[in-house]
Amino acid sequence: MSLLRTLNRLPRHPASTLRQFSTTPSRLDISRVQIIGRIGTEPEISETSTGSSVTKYAVASTLGYGDKRATQWHKVIAFGYPTPERLTKGSRIFLEGDLQFNVYEGEDGKKHTSVTVKQRSVSVLERPQGAGEGEGAQSA
């Protein structure tokens, strides 16, 4: 299945759904990101003290062309539900989430900022070869 047809099947969020957040445009703030890339690490699943699951993994997206290509790595965290087995290292995914900025003090005493994508939805666009039966979009 072509990537374009797969993307056309993904859920869309019409402008009318934005009305639920606020009636005044000045109060509408969105920090959402959409990424198409490959999972670069095996997802790590853990539990919080309350028993909710937390899944962490990294996604690589490559931008540019020719010798001007650059790969960016994105840390992803998903709360409240386990990541399905089909999300494995090498899978090509469409990820939608919110940006989460964390400021911390490093060992050198300087403040550092890290950016994490808090997963809202993910769809598998392509599995790594030998990871299953065929290719296709599957939502998680």
C-alpha positions in Angstrom: 0.0 0.0 0.0 1.4 3.4 -0.9 2.4 5.8 1.9 0.0 8.5 0.6 -3.0 6.1 0.7 -2.0 5.0 4.2 -1.8 8.6 5.4 -5.2 9.5 3.9 -6.7 6.7 6.0 -5.4 8.2 9.3 -7.9 10.0 11.5 -8.3 13.7 10.9 -9.1 16.4 13.4 -11.5 18.9 11.9 -11.3 22.6 13.1 -14.7 22.1 14.8 -13.0 19.9 17.4 -10.8 22.8 18.4 -13.9 24.6 19.8 -14.0 22.3 22.7 -10.8 23.8 24.1 -11.8 27.4 24.3 -14.2 30.0 23.1 -11.6 32.7 22.8 -8.8 32.3 20.2 -6.3 33.9 22.5 -6.6 31.0 25.0 -6.0 28.3 22.4 -2.4 26.9 22.7 -1.3 23.8 20.9 2.1 22.2 21.1 1.5 19.1 18.9 3.9 17.3 16.5 3.5 14.7 13.8 6.5 12.6 12.9 7.0 9.9 10.3 10.1 7.9 11.0 11.6 4.6 12.2 11.7 3.3 15.7 15.4 3.3 16.7 15.3 1.5 20.0 13.2 -1.4 21.4 10.3 0.1 23.4 10.9 -0.1 27.2 7.8 -0.8 29.2 7.6 0.0 32.9 5.0 0.8 35.6 4.3 3.8 37.7 3.7 3.5 41.4 0.0 3.6 40.7 0.2 0.6 38.3 -0.1 2.5 35.0 2.2 1.5 32.2 4.8 3.8 30.7 6.4 3.0 27.4 9.6 4.8 26.2 11.3 4.6 22.8 13.1 6.7 20.3 12.1 7.6 16.7 14.6 8.7 14.0 13.4 11.0 11.1 15.7 11.9 8.2 15.3 15.2 6.5 16.9 16.6 3.4 18.3 14.9 0.4 21.7 13.9 -1.1 24.6 14.9 1.1 22.4 17.4 2.9 20.5 14.6 4.8 20.3 14.9 8.6 18.8 12.5 11.0 16.9 13.8 14.1 16.2 11.6 17.1 13.0 12.1 19.1 12.4 10.6 22.5 8.8 9.3 22.9 6.8 8.5 26.0 3.4 6.8 26.1 1.3 6.7 29.3 -1.6 4.4 30.3 -1.4 1.6 27.8 1.2 -0.9 26.7 2.9 -0.5 23.4 1.8 -3.4 21.1 4.3 -6.0 20.1 4.2 -4.7 16.5 6.0 -1.6 17.5 9.5 -2.9 17.2 12.9 -1.5 16.3 13.0 -0.7 12.6 9.2 -0.2 12.2 8.3 2.9 10.2 5.5 4.8 12.0 3.3 7.8 11.9 3.4 9.4 15.4 1.3 12.2 16.7 1.9 13.7 20.1 2.4 16.7 22.3 5.8 18.3 23.0 7.0 18.1 26.6 10.0 20.3 27.7 12.0 19.2 30.7 14.7 21.4 32.3 17.3 19.7 34.6 20.7 20.5 36.1 23.5 18.4 34.7 26.5 17.1 36.6 28.4 20.1 35.3 26.0 22.4 37.2 24.5 23.8 34.0 20.8 23.8 33.1 19.9 21.6 30.2 16.6 21.2 28.3 15.3 18.0 26.8 12.3 17.6 24.6 10.1 14.5 24.7 7.0 13.7 22.6 4.1 12.5 24.7 2.4 10.0 22.4 -1.3 10.6 21.5 -1.5 8.1 18.6 0.7 5.9 16.5 0.2 3.9 13.3 2.6 1.4 11.8 3.3 2.2 8.2 5.9 -0.5 7.5 7.4 -3.3 9.5 11.1 -4.2 9.3 11.8 -7.1 7.0 11.3 -10.5 8.6 9.1 -9.0 11.4 5.8 -10.3 10.4 3.3 -11.0 7.6 3.4 -8.3 5.0 3.1 -4.5 5.4 0.3 -2.3 6.2 -1.1 0.4 8.4 -2.2 -0.6 11.9 -3.2 1.7 14.7 -2.1 1.3 18.2 
